């Protein structure tokens, strides 16, 4: 069984043919350029799908279905994407348009949810009954799998975990609330904390490792923490605590078998994982019982294509 998976991002859209083992064939991509309007991007998605099939040496008759991961949600009852900020989409009939263009069944899911599905089926959490993927990127995203199926809630927004509030009257978030988890646990947050630290401590390694404070990245902070710079160590220690606070809320809410860390910050690997585990353990409520195993996601940038291809009714 071969399906097409499409990963639509604000910058780049990728597609590939995917088999039941999660192997991608004929991977192709194009610039999303969403400001052109949704019709142009959907036409590009259809063309990428056809191009992937051709590049794989297949025919459209070999394709079972098409799945699309988007940085937003779909109102499944209406088959409409009500809004998708990064794509400038409002009330977009993605599923119907693409289905007519390709003459295939089309399924649509949130990008973090489909990535979680991919990890659950063929990635780090394969074999678990329930799992949560947390992506520590520009924001904090997530996907929840319960009894082997994506959980999105009554209205499709159940896994907007980055906007759970972890600090009353905290940092103002782009969503309009204050104290959202992604204001403290995203790569963007780590960068902001690093730049503030460099201004406050101009002699610290974070400040001295760049020519300009605006060049400080999440990797800059992590590398300096690994080198045991005192300012960076304290900053990363605080960051790991913020990640752990959000994770314990997920554990108390979903009680999953596995929680995976993905996204750009997860490239810190075991250094991040061990720091978060250390902060998480004291926060666990049922300390005498088994709780979620914390692991790193493994599929990386391919998770979107793989997971999208696995979407079904």
HELIX and SHEET records of a PDB file:
HELIX    1   1 UNK A   34  UNK A   36  5                                   3    
HELIX    2   2 UNK A   38  UNK A   55  1                                  18    
HELIX    3   3 UNK A   60  UNK A   62  5                                   3    
HELIX    4   4 UNK A   85  UNK A   87  5                                   3    
HELIX    5   5 UNK A   94  UNK A  102  1                                   9    
HELIX    6   6 UNK A  111  UNK A  122  1                                  12    
HELIX    7   7 UNK A  161  UNK A  163  5                                   3    
HELIX    8   8 UNK A  182  UNK A  185  1                                   4    
HELIX    9   9 UNK A  187  UNK A  200  1                                  14    
HELIX   10  10 UNK A  205  UNK A  208  1                                   4    
HELIX   11  11 UNK A  213  UNK A  215  5                                   3    
HELIX   12  12 UNK A  218  UNK A  226  1                                   9    
HELIX   13  13 UNK A  230  UNK A  254  1                                  25    
HELIX   14  14 UNK A  264  UNK A  268  5                                   5    
HELIX   15  15 UNK A  270  UNK A  281  1                                  12    
HELIX   16  16 UNK A  300  UNK A  302  5                                   3    
HELIX   17  17 UNK A  303  UNK A  309  1                                   7    
SHEET    1   A 5 UNK A  24  UNK A  31  0                                        
SHEET    2   A 5 UNK A  12  UNK A  18 -1                                        
SHEET    3   A 5 UNK A   2  UNK A   8 -1                                        
SHEET    4   A 5 UNK A  63  UNK A  70  1                                        
SHEET    5   A 5 UNK A 106  UNK A 110  1                                        
SHEET    1   B 2 UNK A  81  UNK A  84  0                                        
SHEET    2   B 2 UNK A  89  UNK A  92 -1                                        
SHEET    1   C 5 UNK A 149  UNK A 151  0                                        
SHEET    2   C 5 UNK A 140  UNK A 146 -1                                        
SHEET    3   C 5 UNK A 131  UNK A 136 -1                                        
SHEET    4   C 5 UNK A 258  UNK A 262  1                                        
SHEET    5   C 5 UNK A 293  UNK A 296  1                                        
END                                                                             
